[in-house]
Amino acid sequence: MSIYLDFNPPLVLASKSPRRQQLLRELGFNFTIKAKDTDESYPENLSPEDVPSFLAIKKAKALLNEVEDEIIIASDTIVVLEKTILGKPKDYDHAYEMISNLSGKTHQVITGVCLLNKTKQVVFSDTTQVKLKNLSKEEIDYYIKRCKPFDKAGAYGIQEWLGMAAIERIEGSYFNVMGLPTHKLYTELLKFNQ
């Protein structure tokens, strides 16, 4: 059963991601979807921890002229391994290289979120530590061919086969790794209108 929290003004999710849409829906909020393709470049001197928030603000501001009094929710998720940002893989070989590098190591998943309307902006982020087991070549190949993770930062989705079979430990929010720190988002949304 959903408690659907109707906001006045209403919520707009600036994301085409089915995972983010699912999480926001399951969190109990009513919303519409209005996503715009946005340039995802960022200043080279920005620390990895600040990149997702910078991009979330960019995505939210891209929609500001297309809303009236709605609250825009925009977010961006990155995977960081040894201070290097792993974006979305370009193809099979790139995905294979990323997962091989993540194999047997701990990495960080950072999601930045921007809540924005015409008069107010709130930005926050969350970090989850994720440890993958050592993966064989066959396991990596199987995952990429089966799940085609080309739309995912770091070339994997925690809710897919790799997450089920290969994640040994996580510290922090599971949902943050899926693409939304739901616990923080829920609290910040309830506060936003006060």
N, C-alpha and C positions, 0 to 999 in steps of 0.2 A: 504494500500500500504506500502511495506517495502522499506526502503532506502538502504538496505544491505551495510554495511560498510565493505569492503574487506581490511583486514590488510595484509601488507607485512612486516614481516613474518605473517603467518596465526595464527589463534587462535585455541586452544585446550581446551575444557571444560572437566575438570576432575570430572565428575559427571554423575551418572546414573539417577539422579532425573528428572522426566519429568517436574516438576515445574521450575527447574532452566533452563532446556533446552528451555522451552517455553518463559521464561522471557528474556533470552539472544537473542532468535530469534526475539521476539517482540521489543526488543531494537534496532534491525536493524543490528546485527552483523552476519557475516558468520563465521561458526566454525565447527570443527569436534569434535566428542565425543570419549574420550579415558580414561575410568575410571578404576581404579585399587583398589581392596579391600585393605584397609589400616588399620593397628592397630589403634584404636581410643582411646588408653589409654593416659593419660597425668599426669605430676607430681602432687602429692596431694597438694603441697604447692602453686600451681598456682591459682591466683584469678579467679573467674568465668568470669570476663570481658576479661581475657587473653586466656581462653581455646579455643574459636572458632578460633582465629588467629593462635594459636599453632597447632591446628589440620589442619587448611587450609594449613599451610606451610608443614606439614607432607605429606598431600595428593599431593601437588604440587611436592615436592621433590621425591616422589615415582615414578613419571613419567619422571623425568628429563633425565634419560638415554635412554628413548624411543622416544625422540623428537630430532630434529636437531636445527632449528632456530625458531621453533614455540614459541608463548607465551602461557603458561599454565595458565588457570584460575581455581583455586580451592577454595572451600568455605566450611564452617561448621556453622551450626546454633544450638544454644542451647536455652532452656527456663530456666529462673532463677526465683525461687520463694523464697523470704526471704533468699537470699544468698545460696540456695541449687539448684544445677543443676538437671533438669529433662531431662533425655535422652529419648531414644525411649522405649516404653513399651514392656515388654516381652510377655504379653498375655492380655486377657480381664480384669482379676482382677487388673493387674498392671495399665492398661489404666484407669480403673474405679477409682482407688485410686488417680492417678495423676489429673484427671479432677475434682474429688471431692475436692482435695486440692486447685486447681485453682479457683473453684467456689466462686464468690463474692469478689474476691481479684484482686489486680493489680500485674502483673508479668512483667518481662523483657524478650524480645527476642533479642538475640545478634547474629549477623552473622559476622564472620571473613572471609576475602577474601585475597588470595595470588595471585599476578601476578608474574610469574617467567619465565625467559629464561636462557640461559647459562651464561649471563653476568649481569643480573639485577634481583632484587627482590623488589617488593612493597607490603606492607601488610597494610590493613586498616580494620576497623570494624564499625558497626553501631548498635545502640540500640534503640528499640522501646518499649514503655510502653503500656501494654494491660490490660484493665479492663474487666473482665467477670462478668455477672450478676449472681445472685444466681441460681443454676441449681437444678432441682428436680432429684430424682433418676431415674424417667422414662425418662427424657430428656437425661441424661448421657447414660443410657442403649440404648436408641434409636439411639443416635449418634454413639456409638461404634459398635453396630450391623449393622448399615446402612453403615458407612464409613470405618470401620476397620482401624483406624489410627495407625497401629503398626509400620509404617516406618517413623513416624513423632515425632520430639522432643516435649515433653510435651503432647503427645497423641492427638494433634489436628492440623487441617489445617485451616487457616483463610479463605481460599477460599471455604471451605465445609460448611455443615449445621450448625455446631457449631459456625463458624465465622459469618454466616449470622444471626443466631437467638440469639446468646448469648453475642457477644462483644458489650459492652456499649460505650467504648471509646478507641481510640488509640492515642498516642502521638508519632509522628515519622513516618517512612516509612511503609506503608502497605506491599510493596513488600519485605521489609526486613523480615517481618514475614513469607512471603511465601518462603524465603530462599536466596534472593539476594538483597542487597541494590543497586538497579538499578541506582539510581541517582549518587551515588558515583562511582560505577563501570564504568559507561559511561564516567565520567570525568577522572578517573584514566587511563582508556584504551587509551583515546585520548592523554593523557600526556605521556604515557609509551614509545612511539616511538620517542618522540621529542629529 
